[in-house]
Amino acid sequence: MKKLLLVFTMIFSVAVFSQKEANGKLYIEHPAIEIVNQFNEAYTSGDLDKLKELVTENFQVRTLQDRKSNDINWILGTSNYLSKNITDFQIKHYGGSYPDVLEYKQDGIVDVKTYEYTTGYDKNTGLDIDMPRYATYRMNAKGDKIDGLWINDDQALWQKNWDAYETKENGVIYKDHPLVSKVRLLYQSYKTGDVEKIKANYTENTIFYDVMNSEIDKFKTLEEEFAQFDQYMETLEIVNIRESGFPDVLDYDGDGAVVISWADFTFKNKKSGNIKTISQHIQHWFNEEGEIVREDYYFNPAQLPQ
């Protein structure tokens, strides 16, 4: 019985593997790669005549946002514009990536698949055009010209750059607003030095960001923030808080709002009696319920009175 089972297993394995059939070859080196490299160099440099030489008469190109293909004029137009307006414009391989050439046996098709990065910045908007780019170049039958091109890149980033050419509103700025009152009341509570009164202005989930002394996007919780505040209050006293200018409410389109404010904090060192005033810039982020969900502040401990 064991012998029969072994024989059956071997026959089944042979049958499974016999179902595999090659449909071509995969190359790491191929003449088509040089054609693609010349095409990318001509595209980024704005060499329109060279681009025309490297493609067929029926050349078609498609991007992620296209419902139908575009012809050579799309390539010529974008190359002409981008080469003149994107500083240090490059399409290059990144990391250990390299192009693959797929030579399909059944259809007689040769595709060059590239894994690249588009880099540069728009000299008009200053926006970095830094994005991964995955593209497939389909060669003609002779293999000396490009017949089709499919580009997959960051369409959202391209749109962001086109939008940067325009002037668009993104909400309303208020000088007087109920959220301004909430920030002023917060400052009044800080004058008391009463930690519980101060904490009552926040929620349990409020996060804090010390811009000058924290890692990027490294936030503190409410408890962590006030544990540090208690340490400062062991040697310091808040003598006064005075508005410098007036707070602004940035009520963005969409959810929430931000109050940006400038204030002069006067501290007294309890041991030495030294007094010093420090200017602060603080941002309070509010949710739709009018609760402070985040606080960003610029604070330099070296300015405190010794």
Secondary structure, DSSP 8 states (H G I E B T S, - for coil): -HHHHHHHHHHHHHHHHTT----EEEESS-HHHHHHHHHHHHHHHT-HHHHHHHEEEEEEEEETT-SS-B-HHHHHHHHHHHHHHEEEEEEEE-TT---EEEEETTT--EEEEEEEEEEEEETTT--B--EEEEEEEEE-TTSSSEEEEEEE--HHHHHHHHHTTS----EEEESS-HHHHHHHHHHHHHHHT-HHHHHTTEEEEEEEEETTTS-TT--B-HHHHHHHHHHHHTTEEEEEEEESS--EEEEESSS-EEEEEEEEEEEEETTT--EEEEEEEEEEEE-TTS-EEEEEE---GGGS--
